[in-house]
Amino acid sequence: MDDPGAWGAIAVANALSDIYAMGATPLFGLNLVGWPRDQPFEILGQVLQGAAEVARRAGCLVLGGHSIDSVEPTFGMAVIGEVHPDRMLTNAGACAGDKLVLTKPLGTGILATALKRDALLETGMAEAIRSMKTLNDGAARAALKIGVSAATDVTGFGLLGHLTNILDASKVAAEVAFDSIPVLPHARNLAARGVVPGGTQRNLEAADRVEWTADLTATDRYICVDAQTSGGLLLVVPPEHEAALLAALREEKTPTAAVIGRIVAGPPGSIRVARQLS
């Protein structure tokens, strides 16, 4: 981001996502700051203000933190939360027949890379910034209310990387419908022009258990593995609860509530991506 407050807000929303992905409630956080001595501390103040606003919205107390000198600015947060063991969301309960539901669109990695390469104005990132600043608390509440088989958040390993973690833990496979995946504006065009972050490229190289149908382009593949910051929750829901979950997500006003695929029997961790599923 070019805006310091948005940068701090996104960093905290990203940190809190791990808490929400397990159905937990955040309790408190500790700021982690690296700051160059030749950069104005007023800018750091804006970063911390943006961070504090999101933490306040989450009901998460910021109890302090730690700062060091660094060559370039860095900011993050360590967060502690709590969840009852009987209500914990994990990535290990997916069953064949369950549906895959995604609560935020993809493409933040591509857009952020475009901004850094001067291939996109920050105004073109407005929807991405709103998405990244949005907490996953509503998605977590909906998942707990309806009951899901498994859950994870989608961050640096991309959609398919985090889905693979669910499949490995649950010993199942999956099918994904590419045309059902929500994507942020401009992300497709930028990826088609080769504006792709290094993390996304590495994710694609690591996707050796993914079967891509012939009609999916290189751009489509990059979208599926794009390294996300403060992405949404990927929820695995039994088919009989699908409609109720989608209704609950809409009630919580999550950025998206998209059914993007299904769990199937097969070699654990394997994924087939097609433009549409039969």
Secondary structure, DSSP 4 states (H G I P E B T S, - for coil): ---HHHHHHHHHHHHHHHHHHTT-EEEEEEEEEEE-TTS-HHHHHHHHHHHHHHHHHTT-EEEEEEEEE-SS-EEEEEEEEE--GGG---SS---TTPEEEESS-B-HHHHHHHHHTTSS-GGGGHHHHHHHHS-SHHHHHHHHHH--SEEEE--TTHHHHHHHHHHHHHT-EEEEEGGGS-B-TTHHHHHHTT---HHHHHHHHH-TTEEEPTT--HHHHHHHHPPPSS--EEEEE-GGGHHHHHHHHHHHT-S--EEEEEEESSSTT-EEEESS--
